[in-house]
Amino acid sequence: MTRRRLARAGRVPVALGLVLCACAPAVADAATEREVVRLDASRQAPVVLSAGARPATLRLRFDLPAGAKQGPDRWYLLRLRYRLRFDRDSGRGFAWVTSDTNERTAAQVEYTTSRRGGRLFVRRTTVDLEHGQLERRSSSARDALTFTNYLQYEGVRPGANTWTIALEQSGGARVAHMELLGDSAIVETRRTPFPLTLTGAVEGGSPQVGERFAVTATLAAQRGRPVRDIVLRARPPEGGGVELVGPETRRVGRLDGARRSVTFSFRARRPGSHAIVLTAGSDANDPNASVKVEVLRATAARSAPATDWALMLTPALAMAAWLAISRRRRRRAP
């Protein structure tokens, strides 16, 4: 399948992470992983692919149990390992190593080749949600890579599944061969791709129009999976029913196996039901939460404390006393 056809099918995004179920790449953890299918269990490894006018493709089949799906308790990921070598006479062009399950992209690596001063230069580009876009520049014709990432939601289904690995080249790029290593695999894990969670709650009862109230946002990170660069934001609903009092952004920094609560202040402006949106950005995942607040109509003034009543009545009492004294003086006057 050509790159143009892949792009039309939505399988070759500029940023691969945009189509990978919004998941960060997984890190191997032998205690929580089980290999569902391994390359060297189905083929004699390494498997050699050589690109030409058409993509070189390897297709495998694997089975998943009834009810299999991506998350929330079990997750499936791709582990792709290979060695690749370009011909020394390669010119300006591109090469792609891709892998998918059920025609849903799980990995894409792009190589850009060029020549300067008669030498071959290769740039490797990968994109994922954990690291963003990464580039490796080299004057070597050889490259080796291990890439691990969660499958797309639609790339996992009960029963029969397909796993495809492809090598494609375009322009003057010439791949001599690619060796797919035997421990490339589809893996089941209990390790969630979402180590950071976010919840929110309104403090106290339902506020009345004009009153201030607080919303508490609580962040939690799994132990052993530190999450960094956490920034928390609160967005009041459109329409002005509720307004934010104070900054909308709070920096939390880093969490590892802990919980952190942050309070945002709001003022109720209009009666009705309003949704406040909380979002968190981090170097892992970006959770969000919606908090519903019911604003009540303003009622009669609530009972004031005794000190408040005393302060309000003092001027009136003083005026009454002055009037009484003035009347007595006028009566006594000749």
N, C-alpha and C positions, 0 to 999 in steps of 0.2 A: 504494500500500500504506500503510495507516494506521500510526501509531506503535505502537499496541497490537499490531498484527500483526507489525511489525518486532521488537518486544520479545519476543513469543512465539517468533519464529524465531531469537532469540539474536543479533540484529544491532544492537541498541541497548543496549550495556552502559553502566553508570554511568561506568565508566572505560574509554574506548575502547581504551587500550593493552592491556587484558587479553585482547582477542581479536585483536590484530594481530600474531600470530606472535611475541610477546614481542620486538618490534623497536623500536628508537628511530627517530624520523623521520630521513629522509635529508636530506642537504644536497647541492645540485646541484654536480656536478663535471664540467665539459664534457669533460675528458680521459678520463673513464672511463664516459661515458654514451652511449646510443644510443636515440633515440625510436622505439618500436615502432609506435605509432599516435598521431597528433596530431589534436586536434579540428578544426582548420581544414583538415585534409586530407580530412575526411569530410563536414563541414558548412560552410556559409557562416557565418563567425564575425563578431561574437559571436552566440551562440545565446541567445535570450531565453526565459526560463521565467517564467510567472506562476502563482502558487499560487491555488487556489480551494478548493471543497469537497473536491476530490480532489487528491492530489499531482500536480505536473507532473513528467514524467519524460522523460529523453532516454536512448535505448539505442543503443549502438554495438557493433560486432563487430570483433575483431582476431584475427589468427592468430599462433601461436607455433610454432617448429620442433619436430620430433620430439625427444622426450627433455627438453623444457623443463620446468623445475621451479624452485622457489624455493630457491636456494643449492645447494651451498656456494660455487661459483665464480661463478655468475651470479645476480643478484637482479633482481626486478622491483618497480617502485614506481609510485605514482600522484602526478602533479603536478596539483593542482586550483587554478585561478585564476578568480576571479569578482568582479563588482561587484553589490551588492544595495541596493535602496532600499525602505523601508517607507512606507506611506501615513501622512500626518501625523495622520490621525484614528484610527490604530491604538489599540486599548485593551490591556487586560491579556491576555497570551497567550504563545504559543510559536511558533517557526518552526525548521525543521531543514533543513540542506543536507547530503545524504548522497551517498556514492559507494561502489560496490562492483564487484568483478569476480567473475563466476560466483556471485552472490548471497552473497559473503563481504565484509563491511564493510571498507573501506579508509580511510574518512574520515567523520566526522560532526561537524557544527558546530551547536550549539544557540544560539538567540536567545531571550531572555526580554524581553518588552515590558511596560511599565507606564506609568502617567501620574501625575504629581504636579504640582499647581498648574497643571493644564491643559497641561503640557509632556510630550512623549514622551521616555521613557528606554529605552535598549536595552542589554542585557548580552549579550555574546558569550562562550560557553564552549567551549573546546577541551580535549581531554585527550590526552596522548601520554606515552610512557615516558621521553622525554628531559627534558621540562619539567614533567611532571605535569599538573595541572589549571591552565589559564590562563584568566583572565577579563579582558575589556575592557569597561568601562562608558562609555557615551557618551550625549549628548543629541542626537546627530545621527541623522537617519533613514537615512543612507547608510553603507555599510561596503564595504571591499575587502579581500580575503584571498588569500594564496597558501599552500596547505597541501600538504606533501609527506610521504608515508609509504610504507613498504614494504607490498606486498600480503600477504594471508594465504597460508599454504602451499597451502590448497585453492582459493585464488583464482587459481592459476596451473596451467595444464595444456597439454599438447601439442595442436596443432590449433586449433579454433575456441574462442574465449573471448568472453564478453559483458562489456561495461563499461556501467554504469548510473550516471547522475547524477540526483538527485531533489530537488525542493523541496516542502516540506510545511508547513502552518500549522495552528494550533489556537487556540481561544478567540477573543479579540478582536484578535490579531495579524493585520495585513494587509500582505502583501508586494506592492508595486506591480509590481516585476519584478526578475529577476535576469539579469545578462548573464554567460554563460560565455565566457571569453576563449579565443582560438584556440590559445594555446600550452599549454592544459591537455593532458596527455598521459599515456600509459603508457610508462614508460622502463625500458630494460635497463641495468644497471650492474654493474661488478665491485667496487663499493664495498660491503664487508660491513657489515651492521648490528651486527656484534659486534666492535668494535675491541679489546676487552679479552679476553685468554685466560688460563686458569689450569690449571696442571698440578701434580701432587704426586708425591713419591717418598719411600720409607723409606730412611733412611741406614744403611749397614752391612748386616749379615746379619739373619736372623730372631732376635729377642730371646727369651730364656728368661723364664719366670715370675719376677717380682721385679726384672727388669732394667729400666733406663731406656733409651729409644731416642728418636730424633729423626725427625720428618717435615718435609721441606722443601717449601714451597709456592712456586711460581714464577709470577709475573705478568708479562705482556708486553703492550705497547700498540703499535699501528701508528704508524709515523712520520707526523707531520703530522696525527694525530687524537688530540690530548691527551685523557686521561681523568682526571677529577678526583673528589675525595671518595671515594677507594678505602678500603674497610674490609674486612679479611680476617678470617675466623673459622674455627676448627677445632672440630669436634664429634666426641667419641669415640662409639663404638657403644653402643647400649643393652645392658644386661646386665652391665656392669662388667668385661668382659673386658680392657679397656684404659682407663686413666684419664689425664686430662690433667694435666700438672704445669705450673703457671703460668697466665698469662692466656689466655683463649680468643679474644680479639679483639686485632687489631693494626691500627693506622692507617698506611696507606701514603701517602695524600695524592694525589699527582699523578704520572702517567706519560705520557711522550710519546716514542714510538720507542725505548723502553728496556725492560730486564728488571729485575725486583726479586725477590730470594729472601728468604723469611722462614721461620725454623725454629721449630717447635713441639715441646715436650718431652712425652713420654708415659711411663707405666710399665705394663709388662705384668703383668696380674693372673691371667689364666686361659689355659690352652693352647687353641689352635684358630685358626681364620681369622676375622679381624675387619676391618670396613670403617670407616675414618675419613673423614668428609665434610669437605671444604674448600669454603667459599663466599666469594665476593667481591661486595660491593655497590659501585656507582659511579654517576656521573651519566650513564653510557652504558648498558651492559648488565651483567648480574649472572651471571657464569659460576660453575660449580661443578665439583668433581672429587672422585672417590672413590679412596681409597688403601687397598689391601689389605695387611694385615700378618699374618704367620703367627707366632703365639706358640708356642714350644716348651716342653715340660716341663722343669722344673729338673733338672739332672744333678748328679753329685758335684762338690764344690768344685773349682774350677780351681786349678792349681799357683800357690802364692803366691810372690811375689818373695822373694829371699834375705833382705832386710831384715825382711820380715814374719815369716819363720820365725825369725830371730834374736830378734825381740821376743817371740815366743810362747815360745821355749825358754829365755830368760834366767831367768825365775822358777824353772822346773824345775831348771835347773843350779845355781842358787844354793841351792835347798833341798837338793839332793843333796850339795853341798859342805858345807853346815852339818851334815847328818846324819853325814857321814864324820868331820868334826872332833869332833863330840860323842862318837862312839864311841871315838876315840883317847883323848880326855880321860878317859872312864870307865875305860878299860883301865889308864891310868897312875895312876889314883887308888889310894892305899894301902888 
